[in-house]
Amino acid sequence: MTNSMTGTDLLLLDILRHAIRGKRFQTMSLAEEELTALLNRAEEQKILPLIFHSIYNAGILRHADKQLIARYQERAVTWVTRQIEQTNEFLVLLHGMQEAGLDPIVMKGLVCRELYPQPMLRMSVDEDLLVDDEQFRPVHDAIVAYGLVPDNGEPHFEEDVEISYHYPNSPLYIELHRRMFLPDQEVYGLFSSVFSDVFEHTTTISVQDMHVRTLSPSDHILFLILHAYKHFLYGGVGIRQLCDIGLFAEANGQLIDWKQITDACQQAGMGKLPAAFFKIMETYLGIDLVKAFIPKEWQETETNIQPLLDDILTGGLMGNNDPNRMHSSNITLGAVASKGQSRHSLSGVVHSLFPSFTYMKKEYAYVGRLPILLPIGWIHRIINYIFKTTKDNDQSAIATLKIGQQRIHLLKEYGVIG
């Protein structure tokens, strides 16, 4: 993949490096076109409140068009207000569950926000809860009793591994898990085995004077790394995910069993990706790898981080800048699933045309109800895709295949596939 990083991208990373420390960023003013590009990139990565707060009252904004600034300021304030409401609702719900004798494990969002000097500037789309099989139904009942609604109707408690909920007229969105990763997914389904004893090693943190149960430092950073890998395969990692991992490592490095982490990442087939992730954090985000106790083997791994950084910045939060890129995920997933075969690209294309049953049952409910209809689902999907690509020139099969091939080269660059 060609390096398409711009001066705007470098400036964004420099501001972000200050922002995650709660520092103001001072710089010269920018032309309106450059400033718009900077703030648009921040929106794509879902870090606009962090960036805008860091440059507020700085030279970069002082001479800018007032209407332009007001427009982005309104967006940043809207996201912060949304985050405050979401967090408060979540903590009230969590407190009610604790009062009822339930004690779910909180992952990612709420815990990661506490790593930032001003937590509400770090946006979260959802809140994640992990429970064991015994508490799966009781916690579901508590969530529904609070007023949230399951996205896909009444759950099948014997089969479902995760359930998502929305709260009408509120930004609160919850995902309830009883496994860290879906166990039947061919590329990362085995990740769950790494967390077989996760409920035995939890810890407690304080959020707004409330005790919150969460994963142990080792389990949590491993989950963050593997979760980033999952999104990398599905379309892309966002720069905010690397901020989370880096800040978590700095805050908890001495408590982390790094041998457990490196072994698990090797077992997951991540190649040089972890080393590249941390090299980006050190080089562009100012993360202190020594303070974080990052393993020597990762610190000393020689790797070209520019292709990965370019992929991160152009892909948006999770590769969702371009629908063609999201469609290409079946190509990259197929290539990883076919490790050891000589023709990764061809296998990836086949997976793109004929995805797994796990993927298809989510896209077409009738496939989930009657697995024998999987071939019909494949035909249905291909017809729908042809119709969409005919209707929308930006979403073409050719573009999807091209992006898929580019990202397969990226997988080879970092040793994920041979």
Disulfide bonds with the S-S distance in Angstrom:
none
